[in-house]
Amino acid sequence: MRSISKASAWISGYHLWIMVFAISLLLLGASTRLSRIGYSGESIEYQYLVSKGNSYPPVFAYWICGTKGDKEKMLRLLKAIYHPRNQYLLQLDADSSDSEREELLVSVRSEQVFRAYENVNVLGKSYTVNQMGPSALAATLHAAALLLKISTDWDWFITLSSSDYPLMSQDDLLHAFTFLPRDLNFVHYTNKTSWIWKEREKVNQIVVDPSLHNPIRKSPLFYAVETRETPDAFTLFEGSPWVILSRAFMEYCVEGWDNFPRKLLMYFSNLAYPLESYFHTVLCNIAEFRNTTVDNDLRYIIWNTAQGAPDVLNMFHYNKMLASGAVFARPFQEGDRVLQKIDKKILKRPPNGLIPGEWCSDNGRKNQSMEAASSKGEAEYLCSTRGNINAVKPGSYGIKLGHFLKRLVREGRLRSTQSCPCTI
């Protein structure tokens, strides 16, 4: 940690930084430039209306964030999770160059399918994001606000980084979530009862995130010598920063009609790692949402604690990832061999192509291998024939996940106040 030697200069008036945080949120919204991929003048035969309702699959709103050098990883992830029912927002932070963000936009626009369904958006003007600080929380809320502005027809908000990758197809995931109440929120709570005093020390530590007011250069957090008292107006909770949150809950966090989300946001503007606590705390302090929590983020995290190259370790984790029941895994590097194995064995995704499903077909080329089609530059042709975007065709992974989630419902574990097990 880095302490501030001149506390009077930086921290004695730390409420000023709270004001800076709030103003930064407003500026982010005011300066946003979204690049829509569809062309209104094109005649596209793919266009279909998304049918909504409990008898239809849900709609996911994906936010994919990345930084300098992540363009190719983001494009690969986008193609691996693409489905015309969903909404997608891609964001490269300010550490990336204008040219890299422009290349990302051009690459997305070059895909006919993305243009056809008009459901992929690229954030043109970006800002600095420090994943350890409140600027990361501000970016997440900003992304949710933009996706709500684009469309309010989605059901769940899913946060991904360029280092994430799916362990099943969208047809599998959409199938499994079809049978769930649409108000559920998937967050993992960390049970750290034995570390309670250490956690209190962390939340009482005052930090300043310069990325909130520096739009160009990311800087490390400043840690103050002074501390503050643990709040008694609300109870703090902690867990994984990766979440799957309902649209109703995200509307509440963005609009904050009873002021609690805003009040909590001001407190978290001087807290390190706020993404590990903010949504968890809002959920467990508001009666309307407390019993909508599922203590599972459906992620498999690869902790590289052993010696060896990450690529080798990820191959070692391959079977464990598939057996875990997780939907996404992380982190992966560009060119990671395990991604090729997931594409071939799990997703059935051709190189640089999209995942075939009920919404797309190969137009009678079932006897032609995906590898042969890819070698001829026809990988996208697998999805060139229009299909029914309101129907899904799950595989074994989707059916297994559906049974797992329905079992949780039967056991009553979804609607229990024990979903909020640990307070700080």
Secondary structure by P-SEA (a helix, b strand, c coil): cccccccccccccaaaaaaaaaaaaaaaaaabbbbbccccccccccbbbbbbcccbbbbbbbbbbbcccaaaaaaaaaaaaccccbbbbbbbcccccaaaaaaaaaaaaacaaaaaaccbbbbcbbbbbccccaaaaaaaaaaaaaaaaacccccbbbbbcccccccccaaaaaaaaccccccbbbbbbbccccaaaaaaaaaabbbbccccccccccccbbbbcccccccccbbbbbccccccccaaaaaaaaacccaaaaaaaaaacccccccccaaaaaaaacccccccccccccbbbbcccccccaaaaaaaaaaaaaacccccccccccccaaaaaaaccccccccccccccccccccccccccaaaaaaaccccccccccccccbbbbcaaaaaaaaaaaaaaaaccccccccccccc
